[in-house]
Amino acid sequence: MRILVVAAGSTGGYFGGRLAEAGRDVTFLVRPVRAEHLRAYGLQIVSPHGDVTLRPRLVTAGDISDPFDVVLLTVKGFSLDTALCDMAPAVGPNTMILPVLNGMKHVDLLHARFGEKAVVGCVCKVATMVDDIGRIVQLSKPQELAYGEMNGMESPRIKQLDVFMQGAGFDARLSPVIEREMWEKWVLLATIGGATCLMRGNIGELEAAPGGADFVLRFFNEVVSVAKAVGRPPSEEFLADTRALLTAKGSTQASSMYRDMEKGRPIEAGQIIGDLLARGRQAKIPTPLLTVAYTHLVIYQARLPGGHP
């Protein structure tokens, strides 16, 4: 199988890099500036699972002449429109698109552009960042990529994809309930992102503050109420595990959106919070905490050069 990884940032660079290291046929679609850096210094991964520097195959927009078997889409939500145009020549009638984006709005956009058949559900669990010298740094040991047909069927193509992903240096898992898992990740990101950005502190700091644990659990319950009304209800195991995570004493857990805010970077306010808020309002679900969080994030984003939610 031939895989095109759209972007070589913290997520695409990590999983695509591990696939390339394992000998898979991997090509990265990157911006010219990133291509220049990777050609000069290589794709560098710094990880508890082993450091590596690779010289991957690179293309930029306009260089793609034929379809790929798989497209791993790993851009931020605010870069999606451009990425869809750039990757379009790589999508043929049998191409599987695995989107590793936050929220669910991108699924609707991919369906509209490429058709429902092209889209395979996908969830990743990894904490990575691109440091000041362009290296991909893994911050903790978990590294999982889950995937599956959106309808839960175990199709021949998804079995072939599973074989391709196995043994590539990270935990790969075929899921029969991938759409539910995508909603669960959105619930988690919206809660941690909204709460930590609004209060400007990590989970341990929230828990230690007067009323902090109660606040974050009320935020969580509000997000869950939206997911139950308009999406896929989370499992009881997920609910229990997440409540424990959100109230863990001394936890340094925080969202990537919070880390981006601390560094003055653009954030996915609309994809993670705004879209969930809009769906909740349409279903007439009370969302006072989501509303406050989104207002806060929109104000932050508007202050950035050229910023918008």
N, C-alpha and C positions, 0 to 999 in steps of 0.2 A: 504494500500500500504506500501511496505517496501522500504526505501530509504537508499542508501549507499552514504555518503558524502566523497569524496576523498580529504583528507587533512582537518585539523582543524586550518587553519591559519586565516588571517583577514577576508576573505570572506566566506569560508566554515564554519569556526567556528561560524561566526555570524548567517548566515541563517540557518545552520544546528542546531545551538543552539536554535534559536527561534522555529524551528519546533519541536525539542525535548521538549522544555518548554511547547509547546501547546499540547503535548501528542501524537505526531506522532511517528511512528516506525522508529527511526533513528539510524544508525550505522556509525561510523567514521572509515575510513581507514587511518591510520597514521603511521609515522615512529616510531621505537622503542623508541627513545629519547623523542619524543612528547607524546607517550603513557605513558611513565614513569612520565612525568610532569603532565599530565592530571589525572592520577590515584592518584598522590600525592596531587594535589591542586584543581582538578576539572576544568571544562571549565568555565572560568570566563569572563563575558561580562560586560563592563562598558559603559553605554549608556544613552543618554537623554531620552530614552523611558523606562528606568528602568534597574537596575543592576540585574544580576542573576549569581549564581554559580550552575553548573549542574554536575552530575556524569554520563556522557553518555556511551553508549555501544561502545567499541573500538575493532578494529581488526588491525592486522599488516599483511604485505605481507605473503601469504601462509596460512592464517587462513580462507579464504573464501571457502566454500564448495558448495554453491548453488547460483543461480542467484537472483538478486534483481529486483523489479519492476522498480525502478528509480535509476540512478547513477548521482549524482550532482558532476561534475568534476570541481574542483576549484584550481588546481595547477597553478604555474607560467609556462610560456611557456618553459623555460629551464629545467623544471622537467617533461615535458609531456611524453617523451619516457619511462621513468621508471614507471610513473603512469599508462600508458596503459598496461604494462605487469602486474603490481600489481593488477589492477582492472579486468583483463580479465576474471577470474573465476566468477565474479559477473554479467557478461553480457550474458544473454540468448536470445533466439529468440524473446522474447516479451519485453525485457528491453528497457526503454527509457533513453538515455544518454543526460543530460543537461550540456553542457560545458559552464562554466563561465570563459572564457579566453579572452585575448586581441587579436585583429586582427582577421584573418579568416583562417590562415594556419592550425590551429588545426582541422577545419572542414574537410579539405581534408584528413588529417591523420586519423581522426575518420572514415570517409567514407571508406577509404582503408582497415582499420583494422576490422571494425565491420559491414560495410554496411550502405548505405544511410538510410534505414528504421530505424535504431537504433537511429539516431541523431535527437534531437529536438532543435530548435533554442532557445537561451537563452541570455538575457541581464540583468545585475544587475546594479543598481545605489546606491552605498553606499560608504561612506568614513570611512574606518576602518583601524586600524593598530594593530599589536601585540607589546605590550610595552616590556620593559626590563625584566619584571617578568612574561611574558607569557600570560598576560591578553589581551583580544580583546577589544580595545577601539574604540567606535564610535565617530567620530570627528564632525559630523553634523547630523541634523535630517533626511534628505532624506534616505529612505530605500525601494527600489523597486526591485522586481524580475519579469521580463516579460518573457514569453515563448510562443511558438507556433510551429506548423508544418512548416517546411521550405517552403512547397508549399502553405501555407496559408489556407489549408483546416481545418475545424473544426471537427476533427475525434473523434470517441468515446473515444479513449485513452487520447486525449488532454483535453477533457471535464472532464474525471476522474482525471487527473492530476490537473486541475484547482480547482476542489472541494477539493483535498488534500492540496493545497497550501493556500486556503482562510482561513482567521481567525487565522493565525499562528504568529501574532505579527509583521508583516511587510506588505507593500503594494504588493499584488500579482495581476498580470494582464495577461490575455490571449490576445495575439496579432495576428491579421491576416496578419501583415506585419513584422514579426520578422526578416527576413533576411535583409530588409532595415534598421531596427533599429540596427542590428549588425554592418552594414556598417557605419551608422551614429555614433555609439559609437567609431568605429575605427578612423573615420575622426576626432572626437573630441580629442581622446587620442593622435593621431599622431601629431595634431597641438599643443596642450598644452604641450605634452611631448617633442616634438622636439624644440619648441620655448623656453620653460622655461629651459630646460637642456642646450641648446646652449648658451643662454644669462645669465644663472645662476641667475635667478630672477623669482618672481611670476608675475602674470598677472598685478597686480597694479604697480609693479616696471617697467615692460615693457612699460605700457601705459604712465607712467610719464617720461620715458627717451626720448630724442630727436629722432624722427623717429620710436619709439617703436611700436606705434599703427599701423603705416603703415606696418612695418615689419611683425607683427603677422597676419595681414589681408592678406598680400601677401603669407605668409606661408599657411594660411587656404585655400586660393583660389587654390594654387598649389595642396594641398591634395585633395580638392574637385574635381579638374579636373581629377585626377587619379580615384577616386571613380566613377565618371560619365562614364569614359571610360571603366573600367574593372569590375565594381561591380554594386551596386544598387544606383541610383542617390538619394541624400538626398532630403527630403521634403523642400518646401519653408519656412515652419514654423521653421524647424530645422536650416536652413541657417540664418534666421533673428535672432533667439534666440542666436545662437552661435556667430554671429558677435557682438552682444551686450555684451555677456559674455566675449569675448576676449578683449574688449576695456573698460571694467568697471573700473572707477577710484577707486583707493584704494583697489582693489580686492586682497585678499590673496590666490586666486585660484592658485594652482600649481598641477603638475601631481605627482602620486606616484613614477614614474620613477625619477623625480627630487629629491623627498625626499629620495629615495634610494641612489642616487648619493651623496647627502649631507652626508649620513652616511657611504659611502664606500661599499655599498652592490651591489650584482649582479643586472643587469637590463635586461629588455626584449627588447634590441636594435633590434635584428633581427625580433622579432614578430611584434613589433609596427611600426618600421621605415623601417627596411631592406626589409621585404617582400613587403611592399607597394611600396618602391622604385623599387624593381625588377619587379613588375607588371606594374608600370608606364613606365619603360624602355622598357619592351616587347611591350607595346602599343605605344612606341615612343612619350610619353608625356614628355615635358621638365620639369625636376625636380631639378633645381639647389639648392634650399633651403633644400629639403629633402636630397640631396647628401651631402651637408655640415654638416647637423645635424647627419647623419648616420656616417660619417667619425669621427666626434667628439665623438660620443658614442662608436664606435668601439675602438678608442684609449683609452678611459676611461676603457672599459671592459677588454682590453688586459693587463692593468696594475694591475688588481686584481689577487690574487693568483689563478692560474688555469683558468684565465678568457678567455672567447672567446665570440664573438658576438652572 
